[in-house]
C-alpha cells in the first residue's frame, strides 16, 4: 500500500493521535522554533559561489535530537514502511550542525540546507540559522513489536474474513518489549487507539483502557507498559502476592460488571483487548503510540528515603511489641505459679479450718487463744477462696493480654516485611528509571548528544470490497 494513500487521514484521525500523545505527555505539542523572532545577528554561508545571509533563530528544542518514528503496518501490526522525522537542534550561529544516522533516503523537510553524509554515517548540515528538520527511512527492528489478532464469535479469523462481517468481534493487541537485557528493560508506555463507527459497533468495551464517544463514534484507547511486570517481579514479594481464590473471584466479578473490569485493569499487562458487537464490520486503522522517558519525572530518590523512614519506624514498632510480648509471657508464666500457690494455700487453710472446727466448744471456751486462732483460720480459709478466684481472674486477663500482644507482634513483623518488600520494589523501579534514560534514539545519535524518540504504528484499514 502506498504511503501517500495511507497518510491522507481525516480530522478525527489526527485528533486520535493528538489525544494519545496528550495521554502520555500531559501537555501540548512543542512550539516550533522557527516561529521565534530572529536576533539581529546574521549567519553567513556560502552556496553555489554566491554569498547569502540568514537570520539566526535561537532553538527551543529540549534535546539535541528528537525523532518521531512513523510505522505503516499491515492489519496485523507487521511493519511495511518506517519513516523517521528528525529534528536537529541548532547549536548556535556559525556552529556546525552534525549528526549520526543509520537512515537512508534523507530529505530536508523544512529548509534549503544541504548535507554531506560520510561513509561512517556522520551527517554535516549547513547552518542557515534554524533547526534542521529532515526525514529518512529505516529497516531496523522496533524496540516494541505489535501483534494484532482478530476474533469473530470467539474464533480467530483473518482481517479479510472480518471485513464486512456481523457478530461478536474481539481485537487483541499483544506487545513484546525487545529491550530486555540483564534483568532490566526500557519501560515503554504503549497506547493503542481506534475509532469505531456507531452504525458498525455497539456494546464496546476494553480492558486496560477507556471507551469514549466522539462525534457519535466510539473512541477506544488502551494503555499498558509491556515487559515491566516480569522485571519488577512483584509477585515474588510476599506483600504483592495475589491469592488465587481471590483472583478467580475477581475474574468472575469482572464478567458481570464492565465498571469493575475497568477498576481491575492491569497497567503492567502485555496486551489490550477490545470487544464489541459488529454489523458489516470495517475499520479504517488502528494507531499505537510508544514512548519511554515516563519515569524520568519520578523522584525515586525521595521515594526511597520515605520508604526507608517507614521501614525504620516499623522496625522500632516491632522491637517495642516484641519486648512487650516477652514481658507479658514471663508474667503469664509466673501467673500460673501464683495460681498454683494460691490454690495450695487455700487448700491448706481449708484443711486447718476443718481440723480446728472439730475441737469441742468447751475446750475452746477454756482456752481463749485457741478460740481466737480457730476464728482467724476460718476467716483466712474463706478469704483464700476469694484470693484464688482473684488471682485466677488476673492471670486469665494476663493470658488474654499476652495472646493479644503476640498477635500485635506478628502484625508489626508483617509490617517490617512489607517495608522490606517496598524497599525492594523501589530499588527495582530505580533500576528501571536508570535503564529508561539510556534509550534516546532509534535512527542513531552522535556521541555526547541528547535525544528523544516517539513511535507511532498505524495499521492498514479493514474494509469489504464493493
C-alpha positions in Angstrom: 0.0 0.0 0.0 1.4 3.4 -1.0 2.4 5.8 1.8 0.6 8.8 0.3 -2.6 6.9 0.2 -2.3 6.0 3.8 -1.3 9.4 5.0 -4.4 11.3 3.9 -6.4 10.8 7.1 -9.4 12.7 8.3 -9.5 15.3 11.1 -10.6 12.7 13.7 -7.7 10.6 12.8 -5.3 13.4 13.6 -7.3 14.0 16.7 -6.8 10.5 17.9 -3.1 10.7 17.6 -3.2 14.0 19.5 -5.2 12.5 22.3 -2.8 9.6 22.5 0.1 12.0 22.7 -1.6 14.1 25.4 -2.4 11.0 27.4 1.4 10.3 27.6 2.9 13.8 27.9 0.1 15.6 29.6 0.9 18.8 27.7 0.6 20.4 24.3 3.0 20.0 21.4 6.3 21.7 21.5 6.4 25.1 19.8 8.3 25.1 16.5 11.5 27.0 17.0 11.1 28.5 13.5 8.4 30.8 14.8 10.8 32.5 17.3 11.7 36.1 16.4 15.2 36.3 14.9 18.0 38.2 16.5 19.9 40.9 14.8 22.8 38.6 14.3 23.2 37.2 10.7 24.7 33.9 9.8 26.8 33.9 6.7 27.1 30.9 4.5 28.4 30.2 1.0 26.4 28.3 -1.6 26.9 28.0 -5.3 29.7 30.6 -5.2 27.2 33.2 -4.0 27.1 34.7 -0.5 23.7 34.7 1.2 22.7 35.9 4.7 20.4 34.1 7.0 18.7 35.3 10.2 19.6 33.2 13.3 16.7 31.8 15.3 17.6 30.5 18.8 16.5 26.9 19.1 13.7 26.0 21.6 14.4 22.3 21.4 14.9 20.4 24.7 17.2 17.8 23.2 19.9 17.9 20.6 18.0 15.4 18.5 14.3 14.5 18.5 12.8 11.7 16.4 9.3 10.7 15.5 9.1 7.2 14.0 6.0 6.6 11.8 5.4 2.9 11.0 2.9 1.9 8.4 2.0 -1.7 9.1 -0.4 -4.3 7.7 -3.6 -5.1 9.6 -1.7 -7.5 11.9 1.0 -4.9 13.0 3.8 -6.1 10.8 5.7 -3.0 9.5 5.6 -2.3 5.8 7.3 1.1 5.8 9.2 3.0 8.5 9.7 6.8 8.1 11.6 8.8 10.7 11.2 12.5 11.0 14.2 14.1 12.8 14.7 17.5 14.3 18.3 18.7 15.0 18.9 21.5 17.4 20.8 24.4 16.0 23.8 24.7 18.4 24.4 28.4 17.7 25.3 30.8 14.9 28.2 29.7 12.7 28.3 26.4 14.6 28.4 23.2 12.6 25.3 21.1 12.7 26.4 17.5 12.9 24.5 14.2 13.4 24.9 10.4 13.1 22.3 8.3 11.4 21.6 4.9 10.0 18.7 6.2 7.9 18.6 6.2 4.2 16.8 8.4 1.6 17.4 11.5 3.7 15.5 14.7 2.7 15.4 18.2 4.2 11.8 18.8 5.0 11.8 22.5 6.1 14.7 24.5 4.7 17.2 24.7 1.9 20.2 23.4 3.9 22.3 20.8 2.2 24.3 18.0 3.9 27.2 15.7 3.5 26.9 12.1 4.5 30.1 10.3 5.4 30.6 6.6 5.0 30.5 6.1 8.8 27.0 7.6 9.0 28.1 11.1 10.1 25.9 13.9 8.7 27.1 17.5 8.4 24.5 20.1 7.7 24.8 23.7 6.5 23.8 26.2 9.2 21.2 28.6 8.0 20.2 29.8 11.5 17.4 27.4 12.1 16.9 23.8 13.4 17.2 21.1 10.9 14.1 19.1 10.0 14.8 16.0 7.9 13.2 12.7 7.0 14.6 9.3 6.2 13.6 5.7 6.0 14.6 2.8 8.3 14.6 -1.0 8.2 15.8 -1.8 11.7 13.6 -3.6 14.3 11.3 -1.6 16.6 12.0 -1.7 20.4 8.5 -2.9 21.0 6.6 -5.0 18.4 2.8 -5.0 18.0 0.8 -8.0 17.0 -2.9 -7.6 16.2 -5.2 -10.6 16.3 -8.9 -10.7 15.3 -11.7 -12.9 16.5 -15.3 -13.3 15.3 -17.7 -15.2 17.5 -14.7 -16.4 19.6 -13.0 -17.8 16.5 -9.7 -16.4 15.3 -10.1 -15.0 11.8 -8.1 -13.1 9.2 -8.6 -9.4 8.6 -10.0 -10.3 5.2 -12.6 -12.7 6.8 -13.5 -10.0 9.3 -14.2 -7.3 6.7 -17.9 -6.8 6.3 -18.7 -9.5 8.9 -21.5 -9.3 11.6 -21.2 -10.8 15.0 -19.2 -10.6 18.3 -15.8 -9.2 17.5 -12.6 -9.1 19.6 -9.5 -7.2 18.6 -6.4 -8.1 20.6 -3.2 -6.2 20.7 -0.1 -8.1 22.0 3.1 -6.3 22.7 6.7 -7.6 23.1 9.4 -5.4 24.6 12.7 -6.3 22.9 14.9 -4.1 25.1 15.3 -6.6 27.9 18.9 -7.0 29.0 20.5 -8.3 32.2 17.2 -8.4 34.2 16.3 -4.9 33.1 14.2 -3.3 30.4 13.4 0.1 28.9 9.9 0.8 30.2 7.9 1.8 27.1 4.4 3.2 27.7 2.2 1.9 24.9 -1.1 3.4 24.0 -3.3 1.9 21.3 -6.4 3.5 19.9 -9.0 3.1 17.3 -12.3 4.6 16.2 -15.5 2.5 15.7 -18.4 4.0 13.8 -21.7 3.9 15.8 -23.5 2.2 13.0 -20.8 -0.5 12.9 -20.2 -1.2 16.6 -22.2 -1.4 19.8 -21.6 -2.7 23.4 -18.0 -1.6 23.1 -15.6 -2.4 26.0 -11.8 -2.6 26.5 -9.6 -4.0 29.2 -6.7 -1.7 30.4 -8.4 1.3 28.8 -11.4 3.5 28.3 -14.2 3.9 25.8 -15.4 7.4 25.0 -17.9 8.9 22.5 -16.5 11.4 20.0 -18.8 13.0 17.4 -21.1 10.0 17.5 -18.3 7.4 17.1 -16.6 5.3 19.7 -13.0 6.3 20.7 -11.3 3.3 22.2 -7.9 3.8 24.0 -5.9 1.2 25.9 -2.6 1.6 27.7 -0.1 -0.8 29.1 3.7 -0.9 29.9 4.7 -4.3 28.5 7.6 -6.3 29.8 7.9 -4.4 33.0 5.9 -6.8 35.2 8.4 -9.6 34.7 11.3 -7.2 35.5 9.7 -5.8 38.7 8.8 -9.4 39.6 6.4 -8.1 42.3 4.7 -11.5 42.5 7.9 -12.8 44.1 7.4 -10.4 47.0 5.1 -11.6 49.8 3.4 -8.3 50.1 2.3 -8.3 46.4 1.3 -11.9 46.1 -2.2 -12.5 44.8 -4.4 -15.1 46.3 -5.5 -17.4 43.6 -9.0 -17.8 45.0 -9.4 -14.0 45.2 -8.2 -13.7 41.7 -10.7 -16.2 40.4 -13.5 -14.4 42.3 -12.3 -11.1 40.8 -12.4 -12.6 37.3 -15.9 -13.9 37.8 -17.0 -10.5 39.0 -15.3 -8.8 36.0 -17.5 -10.8 33.7 -20.6 -9.4 35.4 -19.6 -5.7 35.6 -17.8 -3.6 32.9 -17.1 -0.9 35.5 -15.4 -3.4 37.8 -13.4 -4.6 34.8 -12.0 -1.1 34.3 -11.2 -0.9 38.0 -9.2 -4.2 37.8 -7.2 -3.0 34.8 -3.6 -4.1 34.9 -1.1 -1.4 33.9 1.8 -3.8 33.6 -0.1 -6.1 31.2 1.3 -7.1 27.8 -1.9 -6.9 25.9 -5.1 -4.9 25.3 -8.4 -6.4 24.1 -11.3 -4.6 22.6 -14.7 -6.3 22.4 -17.9 -5.2 20.7 -20.9 -6.4 18.6 -20.4 -5.5 14.9 -22.6 -5.1 11.9 -20.9 -5.0 8.5 -17.6 -4.5 10.2 -15.0 -2.1 8.9 -12.1 -0.3 10.5 -10.1 2.5 8.9 -7.0 2.0 11.0 -5.5 1.5 14.5 -2.8 3.6 15.9 -0.3 2.7 18.6 1.9 5.2 20.3 5.1 4.0 22.1 7.3 6.3 24.2 9.8 5.9 27.0 11.1 8.5 29.5 7.9 8.5 31.7 10.0 7.5 34.7 12.3 10.5 34.3 10.0 12.7 36.3 9.6 10.3 39.1 11.6 11.3 42.2 12.7 7.8 43.1 15.4 9.1 45.5 12.8 10.9 47.6 10.5 7.9 47.4 13.4 5.6 48.6 14.1 7.9 51.5 10.4 7.9 52.5 10.3 4.1 52.4 13.5 3.8 54.4 12.0 6.1 57.1 8.8 3.9 57.0 10.9 0.8 57.4 12.8 2.3 60.4 9.5 3.2 62.0 8.2 -0.3 61.5 11.4 -1.8 62.9 11.1 0.3 66.1 7.4 -0.6 66.4 8.2 -4.3 66.0 11.0 -4.1 68.6 8.7 -2.5 71.1 5.9 -5.0 70.6 8.3 -7.9 70.8 9.7 -6.6 74.2 6.1 -6.2 75.5 5.2 -9.7 74.3 8.2 -11.2 76.0 7.4 -9.4 79.3 3.8 -10.5 79.2 4.9 -14.0 78.5 7.0 -14.1 81.7 4.1 -12.6 83.6 1.8 -15.1 82.2 4.1 -18.0 83.2 4.6 -16.6 86.7 0.9 -16.2 87.0 0.4 -19.9 86.6 2.8 -20.5 89.6 0.9 -17.8 91.5 -2.4 -19.5 90.9 -0.9 -22.8 92.0 0.4 -21.3 95.2 -2.9 -19.6 96.0 -4.7 -22.9 95.4 -2.3 -24.7 97.8 -2.7 -22.0 100.4 -6.5 -22.2 100.1 -6.4 -26.0 100.4 -4.1 -25.9 103.5 -6.3 -23.2 105.2 -9.5 -25.1 104.5 -7.9 -28.3 105.9 -6.7 -26.5 109.0 -10.0 -24.9 109.5 -11.7 -28.2 109.1 -9.4 -29.6 111.9 -10.0 -26.7 114.2 -13.7 -26.8 113.7 -13.7 -30.3 115.2 -12.4 -29.0 118.6 -15.2 -29.2 121.2 -16.7 -25.8 122.1 -16.0 -26.3 125.8 -12.3 -26.7 125.1 -12.2 -23.6 123.1 -14.0 -21.8 125.9 -11.3 -22.9 128.4 -8.6 -21.6 126.1 -9.3 -18.1 124.6 -6.2 -18.2 122.5 -7.3 -21.4 120.8 -10.7 -19.9 120.1 -9.2 -16.8 118.5 -6.9 -19.0 116.3 -9.8 -21.0 115.2 -11.8 -17.9 114.3 -8.8 -16.4 112.4 -8.2 -19.6 110.4 -11.9 -19.8 109.5 -11.7 -16.2 108.2 -8.5 -16.9 106.3 -9.9 -20.0 104.8 -12.9 -18.0 103.5 -10.7 -15.2 102.2 -8.3 -17.6 100.5 -11.0 -18.8 98.2 -11.7 -15.2 97.1 -7.9 -14.7 96.7 -7.6 -17.7 94.5 -10.6 -16.6 92.4 -9.0 -13.1 92.1 -5.6 -14.4 91.1 -7.1 -16.8 88.6 -9.1 -14.0 87.0 -5.9 -11.8 87.0 -3.8 -14.5 85.3 -6.6 -15.2 82.8 -6.5 -11.5 81.9 -2.8 -11.5 81.6 -3.0 -14.6 79.4 -5.5 -12.8 77.1 -3.3 -9.7 77.0 -0.3 -11.8 76.2 -2.2 -13.5 73.4 -3.2 -10.1 72.1 0.4 -8.9 72.3 1.5 -12.0 70.3 -0.9 -11.1 67.5 0.2 -7.5 67.6 3.9 -8.6 67.5 3.1 -10.8 64.5 1.3 -7.9 62.8 4.2 -5.5 63.3 6.6 -8.2 62.0 4.5 -8.3 58.8 4.8 -4.5 58.6 8.5 -4.8 58.6 8.3 -7.4 55.9 6.1 -5.1 53.9 8.6 -2.3 54.3 11.4 -4.6 53.1 9.3 -5.5 50.0 8.6 -1.9 49.4 12.3 -1.1 49.5 13.0 -3.9 47.1 10.2 -2.6 44.7 11.6 0.9 44.9 15.1 -0.4 44.1 13.8 -2.2 41.1 11.9 0.9 39.9 15.1 2.9 40.3 16.9 0.4 38.1 14.1 0.8 35.5 14.4 4.5 35.7 18.2 4.3 35.0 17.6 2.0 32.0 14.8 4.2 30.8 17.2 7.1 30.4 19.5 5.0 28.2 17.1 4.8 25.2 17.2 8.1 23.5 17.3 7.4 19.7 16.2 5.0 17.0 18.0 6.2 13.9 21.3 6.8 15.6 22.8 9.7 17.6 26.2 11.4 17.8 28.2 10.6 20.9 27.7 13.1 23.7 24.4 14.4 22.5 21.0 14.0 24.0 17.9 12.7 22.2 14.3 11.5 22.5 12.2 9.3 20.3 8.5 8.5 19.9 6.9 5.7 17.8 3.6 5.7 16.1 2.4 2.4 14.4 -0.6 2.7 12.1 -2.2 -0.5 10.8 -4.0 -0.9 7.4 -7.7 -0.5 7.0 -10.1 -3.4 7.1 -12.9 -2.9 4.6 -15.0 -5.2 2.5 -14.6 -4.8 -1.2 -17.6 -3.5 -3.1 
